[in-house]
Amino acid sequence: LTTLAEIMQRDGYHTFHVGKWHLGDEPFYPRRQGFDVNIAGHSKGAPASYFHPYQKDGGKGLWDVLNMPPGGEEGDYLTDRLTDEAISLLAADSAEPFFLYLSFYAVHTPIMGRPDLLEHYKAKDLEGLHHTNAAYAAMVHAVDENVGRLMEAIRAAAGDRPTMVLLTSDNGGLVPTTSNAPLRLGKGWVYEGGIREPFIAWYPGVISAGGVSSEVITTNDILPTICGATGTPLPHDQVVDGVNLMPILTHPGTSLSKRNVYWHYPHYHTPQKRPSGAVRSGRYKLIEWFETGDIELYDLVDDPGEQNNLADAESETAAMLLADLRQWRTD
């Protein structure tokens, strides 16, 4: 398949991957997928440790962070180090158009907060809070802090050149490590706690600050959106899922053409998290459990916490969406 990095590389962009890859063994590492530079990307989806040298028990383990440049000191925090590496790439290449994919390993197990931030959150009054994990909060704080550092570096590197930044996540927080309330459950589920994510776009001179859209989008939309923003043709040798979001990013009050959005989760993240699929159509979402054939239907406008299963009460809608979900899988 043609990746977004390959598209950007062919269009003259310098392409940088920094952080988590988790998309196959060495023959499929970032350098084979369109990236000029790969820092810290390898087959694993988590580090052995968030502290330098990012290893456990002396290293040479499956979860050591590979492809990390030399340098660093004992105790350096991985989230900070990845940002340092990204900033160095931008500073060294500031005159050229760039495509940077910075994929922090955080927030992900092992839950290890930077000591100063950990102490900050341990000192908080946790009574009545959904979130009571100080180390998790410290990890979120570190990501937030480093996104700020990166934005400063992007402004400096980009100068007056038009530059787009997209910020999103891959899944909801892991329960019970954290809470996604009022959304139901979290990572490994197709309930909203597992799949509803933030998405922020920054593009000075093109996207106005402060706009909010309620349109349903997915990460599949990122490739056609970046191609639309840069005027780069989509690959002709494959089907491209997703749509160009530039119309709603530039005019948040507008709507996308009506479409359904799908999820396919055919494995066990834990024994409790069973294989399932889901389809979102407007205000409704249907879930199908593959082992039993059971279905659930929720009105996400009135019930974003998915507490009221409407599969029986609105059986025609449920049947229509179930048929649509199964046809999508067949297609």
Buried (B, 14 or more C-beta within 10 A) or exposed (E): EBBBBBBBBBBEBBBBBBBBBBBEEEEEBBBEBBBBBBBBBBBBBBBBBBBBBBBBEEEEEEBBBBBBEEEBEEEBBBBBBBBBBBBBBBEEBBEEBBBBBBBBBBBBEBBBBBEEBBEBBEEEEEEEEEBBBBBBBBBBBBBEBBBEBBEEBBEEBBEEEEBBBBBEBEBBBBBEBBBBEEBBBBBBBBBBBBBBBEBEBBBBEBBEEEEEBEEBBBBBBBBBBBBBBBEBEBBEEEEBEBBBBBBBBBEBEEEBEEEBBBBEBEEEBEEEBBBBBBBBBEEBBBBBBEEEEEBBBBBBEEBBBBEEBBBEEBEEBBBBBBEBBEEBEEE
